[in-house]
Amino acid sequence: MAKQDKKKKKLTNKETLFREEYIRCWNAAASARAAGYSTKTARQIGQNLLSKVYIQEAIEERLREIRMTTNEIYARLTSQARADISELVEFYNVPVLDKDGNNLGDRQSIRIVPTAFERFGHQIKSISPTSNGDFKVEVYSAQTALELMGKTYSLFADRDDKGNVIQPVVNVYILKNDRDATEPDDSGAD
C-alpha cells in the first residue's frame, strides 16, 4: 500500500463547510449552496461530494466527535425533568400608558433572567412573541423526560417478587387454511 493511501485527505474550506451544513440539515444541495458552490449545479455537486469516500469518512468522523454519550443524554433528560421555570424567568412591572402617554399604572410581565439563560437555556423549547409585545417562554416537558428515563430503566415494567422484569408472553395462533370448516376441532373445545 502506498504512503498516500494511508494519509487522510485534508478537506478544503468549502468541503469542510459542506460537511458541517450536511450534518446540520442532511440535504446535499442546500449544503453545497451554503458552502459556496454554484447555485445552478448545487444538487449535482452535493451528490458528487457525498460519493467521495474521504468526504463520507469526514462526515462519519465528525458525527463521532459530536455524538452525545449516554451519560450526556441522561444528564440532559434529568435537567429537563427537574426544570423549574422560575429559575429561567422573572416578573417585572411595565407601565401602562393611555393614548396621551399618561401612566395608568403597571402590569406585570416576565423576562428571561440573563444569567439563567446561560445555565438553563437548553431547557427552553421555544420563545415566541405575544400580541402585547411580551414573549412566551416554553420549557421542554418534564413529564416526557421522566417517561423516557423511566422506559430506559424499565421502571414501568411488571416485576416478579424478586424485582425481575417479567417478559411478556405472546401466543400466536395460526389457523389452518386448508382445513374443511366442517372438520372437528382438535383442541377439545366444543
Helices and strands as residue ranges (DSSP letters): H 3-6, H 13-25, H 28-34, H 42-51, H 53-66, H 70-81, G 85-87, E 89-97, E 103-112, H 114-120, G 121-123, E 124-129, E 135-139, H 142-152
